[in-house]
Amino acid sequence: MLSVFPSLYNYGNLVPDLLRLFLGLYLLKTAWDNYILIRQGVRSQKAIFWSILEVIGAGLLLAGLWIQPTALVFAALTTSMIIFRNKIPAAQKHPIEFQILLVIVYVALAVLGPGLFAIDLPL
């Protein structure tokens, strides 16, 4: 197929790395926001479990370890946040369109594999 920029196909293997970096940094940001809200007393102590889970997931994604299982777990968690949106207060923090986009990115990362600069190998 003809392309306007055929030389960009050489960089196609870098896309999973960019997705990993985006998701890892996003998880670190949300974990930090949860930590601040817990320290201020806005959120209950139960939310610390989710913050720890987000930090572990961010570490795995940024380091490039167990990418596909981590992406599938977080895709399932984000999907459950979409389904039970009215019962989970933290799910109402972001618009539903952004959460659907996150699920799509998690699934794409699970399908594409870890990328070039990951320690993990594709399953």
PyRosetta script that sets phi, psi and omega in degrees:
from pyrosetta import init, pose_from_sequence

init()
pose = pose_from_sequence("MLSVFPSLYNYGNLVPDLLRLFLGLYLLKTAWDNYILIRQGVRSQKAIFWSILEVIGAGLLLAGLWIQPTALVFAALTTSMIIFRNKIPAAQKHPIEFQILLVIVYVALAVLGPGLFAIDLPL")
pose.set_psi(1, 141.2)
pose.set_omega(1, -179.1)
pose.set_phi(2, -75.4)
pose.set_psi(2, 145.5)
pose.set_omega(2, -179.8)
pose.set_phi(3, -136.3)
pose.set_psi(3, 149.7)
pose.set_omega(3, 178.1)
pose.set_phi(4, -70.5)
pose.set_psi(4, -38.7)
pose.set_omega(4, 179.7)
pose.set_phi(5, -124.8)
pose.set_psi(5, 79.1)
pose.set_omega(5, -176.8)
pose.set_phi(6, -67.5)
pose.set_psi(6, -20.8)
pose.set_omega(6, 179.8)
pose.set_phi(7, -71.3)
pose.set_psi(7, -17.2)
pose.set_omega(7, 178.6)
pose.set_phi(8, -71.0)
pose.set_psi(8, -17.6)
pose.set_omega(8, 177.2)
pose.set_phi(9, -64.0)
pose.set_psi(9, -22.6)
pose.set_omega(9, 177.9)
pose.set_phi(10, -65.8)
pose.set_psi(10, -23.5)
pose.set_omega(10, -177.0)
pose.set_phi(11, -101.0)
pose.set_psi(11, 14.6)
pose.set_omega(11, -178.8)
pose.set_phi(12, -64.4)
pose.set_psi(12, -26.4)
pose.set_omega(12, 179.7)
pose.set_phi(13, -77.0)
pose.set_psi(13, -8.3)
pose.set_omega(13, 178.3)
pose.set_phi(14, -86.1)
pose.set_psi(14, -12.9)
pose.set_omega(14, -177.5)
pose.set_phi(15, -60.6)
pose.set_psi(15, -46.4)
pose.set_omega(15, 177.7)
pose.set_phi(16, -60.7)
pose.set_psi(16, -31.9)
pose.set_omega(16, 177.2)
pose.set_phi(17, -65.8)
pose.set_psi(17, -40.9)
pose.set_omega(17, 177.3)
pose.set_phi(18, -65.5)
pose.set_psi(18, -39.7)
pose.set_omega(18, 176.8)
pose.set_phi(19, -63.8)
pose.set_psi(19, -42.0)
pose.set_omega(19, 178.5)
pose.set_phi(20, -61.2)
pose.set_psi(20, -45.3)
pose.set_omega(20, -180.0)
pose.set_phi(21, -63.4)
pose.set_psi(21, -43.0)
pose.set_omega(21, 178.8)
pose.set_phi(22, -61.0)
pose.set_psi(22, -50.0)
pose.set_omega(22, -177.0)
pose.set_phi(23, -67.2)
pose.set_psi(23, -39.1)
pose.set_omega(23, 178.8)
pose.set_phi(24, -64.3)
pose.set_psi(24, -44.5)
pose.set_omega(24, 178.6)
pose.set_phi(25, -68.1)
pose.set_psi(25, -35.6)
pose.set_omega(25, 176.9)
pose.set_phi(26, -64.4)
pose.set_psi(26, -43.9)
pose.set_omega(26, 179.4)
pose.set_phi(27, -65.1)
pose.set_psi(27, -38.3)
pose.set_omega(27, 176.4)
pose.set_phi(28, -63.5)
pose.set_psi(28, -39.9)
pose.set_omega(28, 179.1)
pose.set_phi(29, -64.9)
pose.set_psi(29, -45.1)
pose.set_omega(29, -179.9)
pose.set_phi(30, -68.3)
pose.set_psi(30, -34.2)
pose.set_omega(30, 176.5)
pose.set_phi(31, -65.4)
pose.set_psi(31, -40.9)
pose.set_omega(31, 178.7)
pose.set_phi(32, -65.9)
pose.set_psi(32, -41.1)
pose.set_omega(32, 177.5)
pose.set_phi(33, -62.3)
pose.set_psi(33, -42.4)
pose.set_omega(33, 177.6)
pose.set_phi(34, -63.4)
pose.set_psi(34, -40.2)
pose.set_omega(34, 179.3)
pose.set_phi(35, -62.2)
pose.set_psi(35, -43.3)
pose.set_omega(35, 178.7)
pose.set_phi(36, -62.8)
pose.set_psi(36, -43.1)
pose.set_omega(36, -179.6)
pose.set_phi(37, -67.5)
pose.set_psi(37, -33.6)
pose.set_omega(37, 176.9)
pose.set_phi(38, -68.4)
pose.set_psi(38, -41.9)
pose.set_omega(38, 179.9)
pose.set_phi(39, -65.2)
pose.set_psi(39, -32.1)
pose.set_omega(39, 179.7)
pose.set_phi(40, -81.9)
pose.set_psi(40, -10.7)
pose.set_omega(40, 179.9)
pose.set_phi(41, 87.6)
pose.set_psi(41, 7.4)
pose.set_omega(41, 179.8)
pose.set_phi(42, -74.1)
pose.set_psi(42, -40.6)
pose.set_omega(42, 178.8)
pose.set_phi(43, -102.5)
pose.set_psi(43, 155.7)
pose.set_omega(43, 179.3)
pose.set_phi(44, -78.7)
pose.set_psi(44, 169.9)
pose.set_omega(44, -179.9)
pose.set_phi(45, -69.3)
pose.set_psi(45, -16.1)
pose.set_omega(45, 177.8)
pose.set_phi(46, -65.8)
pose.set_psi(46, -26.2)
pose.set_omega(46, -177.4)
pose.set_phi(47, -70.9)
pose.set_psi(47, -14.2)
pose.set_omega(47, -180.0)
pose.set_phi(48, -66.3)
pose.set_psi(48, -29.6)
pose.set_omega(48, 175.9)
pose.set_phi(49, -60.6)
pose.set_psi(49, -44.2)
pose.set_omega(49, -178.6)
pose.set_phi(50, -69.7)
pose.set_psi(50, -33.8)
pose.set_omega(50, 176.8)
pose.set_phi(51, -65.5)
pose.set_psi(51, -42.4)
pose.set_omega(51, 178.0)
pose.set_phi(52, -64.1)
pose.set_psi(52, -41.5)
pose.set_omega(52, 177.8)
pose.set_phi(53, -61.7)
pose.set_psi(53, -40.3)
pose.set_omega(53, 178.3)
pose.set_phi(54, -66.7)
pose.set_psi(54, -38.9)
pose.set_omega(54, 179.1)
pose.set_phi(55, -66.7)
pose.set_psi(55, -41.2)
pose.set_omega(55, 177.8)
pose.set_phi(56, -63.6)
pose.set_psi(56, -45.8)
pose.set_omega(56, 178.5)
pose.set_phi(57, -62.5)
pose.set_psi(57, -40.5)
pose.set_omega(57, 178.1)
pose.set_phi(58, -64.6)
pose.set_psi(58, -40.9)
pose.set_omega(58, 178.3)
pose.set_phi(59, -63.1)
pose.set_psi(59, -42.3)
pose.set_omega(59, 178.7)
pose.set_phi(60, -65.3)
pose.set_psi(60, -42.1)
pose.set_omega(60, -179.3)
pose.set_phi(61, -67.9)
pose.set_psi(61, -43.3)
pose.set_omega(61, -179.0)
pose.set_phi(62, -69.9)
pose.set_psi(62, -34.7)
pose.set_omega(62, 179.4)
pose.set_phi(63, -79.1)
pose.set_psi(63, -22.6)
pose.set_omega(63, -179.9)
pose.set_phi(64, 86.7)
pose.set_psi(64, 32.2)
pose.set_omega(64, 179.2)
pose.set_phi(65, -111.1)
pose.set_psi(65, 137.5)
pose.set_omega(65, 175.7)
pose.set_phi(66, 47.1)
pose.set_psi(66, 51.7)
pose.set_omega(66, -173.5)
pose.set_phi(67, -66.3)
pose.set_psi(67, -49.7)
pose.set_omega(67, -174.0)
pose.set_phi(68, -66.8)
pose.set_psi(68, -46.0)
pose.set_omega(68, 175.8)
pose.set_phi(69, -63.4)
pose.set_psi(69, -38.3)
pose.set_omega(69, 178.8)
pose.set_phi(70, -63.9)
pose.set_psi(70, -42.6)
pose.set_omega(70, 179.3)
pose.set_phi(71, -64.5)
pose.set_psi(71, -39.5)
pose.set_omega(71, 179.2)
pose.set_phi(72, -68.0)
pose.set_psi(72, -39.0)
pose.set_omega(72, 178.5)
pose.set_phi(73, -63.8)
pose.set_psi(73, -46.1)
pose.set_omega(73, -179.4)
pose.set_phi(74, -72.1)
pose.set_psi(74, -27.6)
pose.set_omega(74, 173.0)
pose.set_phi(75, -65.4)
pose.set_psi(75, -41.1)
pose.set_omega(75, 178.0)
pose.set_phi(76, -66.7)
pose.set_psi(76, -41.4)
pose.set_omega(76, 178.7)
pose.set_phi(77, -64.9)
pose.set_psi(77, -41.9)
pose.set_omega(77, 179.8)
pose.set_phi(78, -69.2)
pose.set_psi(78, -35.5)
pose.set_omega(78, 176.0)
pose.set_phi(79, -64.7)
pose.set_psi(79, -40.5)
pose.set_omega(79, 177.3)
pose.set_phi(80, -66.6)
pose.set_psi(80, -32.4)
pose.set_omega(80, 175.3)
pose.set_phi(81, -67.0)
pose.set_psi(81, -32.1)
pose.set_omega(81, 177.6)
pose.set_phi(82, -71.9)
pose.set_psi(82, -43.0)
pose.set_omega(82, -176.9)
pose.set_phi(83, -67.6)
pose.set_psi(83, -45.4)
pose.set_omega(83, -177.4)
pose.set_phi(84, -101.0)
pose.set_psi(84, 42.6)
pose.set_omega(84, -174.8)
pose.set_phi(85, -60.0)
pose.set_psi(85, -36.5)
pose.set_omega(85, -176.9)
pose.set_phi(86, -76.6)
pose.set_psi(86, -21.1)
pose.set_omega(86, -176.8)
pose.set_phi(87, -96.9)
pose.set_psi(87, -15.6)
pose.set_omega(87, -178.9)
pose.set_phi(88, -109.4)
pose.set_psi(88, 111.5)
pose.set_omega(88, -177.8)
pose.set_phi(89, -64.0)
pose.set_psi(89, -32.9)
pose.set_omega(89, -178.9)
pose.set_phi(90, -69.5)
pose.set_psi(90, -21.1)
pose.set_omega(90, -179.1)
pose.set_phi(91, -72.5)
pose.set_psi(91, -19.5)
pose.set_omega(91, -178.1)
pose.set_phi(92, -88.3)
pose.set_psi(92, 3.9)
pose.set_omega(92, -179.1)
pose.set_phi(93, -69.3)
pose.set_psi(93, -37.9)
pose.set_omega(93, -178.0)
pose.set_phi(94, -115.8)
pose.set_psi(94, 153.9)
pose.set_omega(94, 176.4)
pose.set_phi(95, -63.2)
pose.set_psi(95, 154.5)
pose.set_omega(95, -177.1)
pose.set_phi(96, -65.2)
pose.set_psi(96, -30.4)
pose.set_omega(96, 178.5)
pose.set_phi(97, -63.9)
pose.set_psi(97, -38.5)
pose.set_omega(97, 178.5)
pose.set_phi(98, -67.3)
pose.set_psi(98, -38.3)
pose.set_omega(98, 178.8)
pose.set_phi(99, -68.0)
pose.set_psi(99, -37.4)
pose.set_omega(99, 175.5)
pose.set_phi(100, -64.5)
pose.set_psi(100, -40.6)
pose.set_omega(100, 176.3)
pose.set_phi(101, -61.9)
pose.set_psi(101, -39.3)
pose.set_omega(101, 176.6)
pose.set_phi(102, -61.8)
pose.set_psi(102, -42.2)
pose.set_omega(102, 178.1)
pose.set_phi(103, -62.1)
pose.set_psi(103, -42.4)
pose.set_omega(103, 179.5)
pose.set_phi(104, -63.4)
pose.set_psi(104, -40.7)
pose.set_omega(104, 180.0)
pose.set_phi(105, -68.1)
pose.set_psi(105, -41.2)
pose.set_omega(105, 177.0)
pose.set_phi(106, -60.7)
pose.set_psi(106, -45.1)
pose.set_omega(106, -179.8)
pose.set_phi(107, -66.5)
pose.set_psi(107, -39.9)
pose.set_omega(107, 177.5)
pose.set_phi(108, -62.0)
pose.set_psi(108, -39.8)
pose.set_omega(108, 178.1)
pose.set_phi(109, -66.9)
pose.set_psi(109, -36.7)
pose.set_omega(109, 177.5)
pose.set_phi(110, -67.2)
pose.set_psi(110, -34.1)
pose.set_omega(110, -178.6)
pose.set_phi(111, -80.6)
pose.set_psi(111, -41.8)
pose.set_omega(111, -176.2)
pose.set_phi(112, -73.7)
pose.set_psi(112, -27.5)
pose.set_omega(112, -178.4)
pose.set_phi(113, 99.3)
pose.set_psi(113, -175.8)
pose.set_omega(113, -171.8)
pose.set_phi(114, -75.7)
pose.set_psi(114, -25.9)
pose.set_omega(114, -178.5)
pose.set_phi(115, 102.4)
pose.set_psi(115, 180.0)
pose.set_omega(115, -175.2)
pose.set_phi(116, -71.7)
pose.set_psi(116, -43.0)
pose.set_omega(116, -171.6)
pose.set_phi(117, -98.6)
pose.set_psi(117, 36.8)
pose.set_omega(117, 177.6)
pose.set_phi(118, -109.7)
pose.set_psi(118, 154.2)
pose.set_omega(118, 176.8)
pose.set_phi(119, -78.4)
pose.set_psi(119, -30.9)
pose.set_omega(119, -177.1)
pose.set_phi(120, -71.5)
pose.set_psi(120, 154.8)
pose.set_omega(120, 172.9)
pose.set_phi(121, -106.8)
pose.set_psi(121, 150.0)
pose.set_omega(121, 179.3)
pose.set_phi(122, -67.2)
pose.set_psi(122, 143.8)
pose.set_omega(122, -179.9)
pose.set_phi(123, -77.4)
pose.dump_pdb("model.pdb")
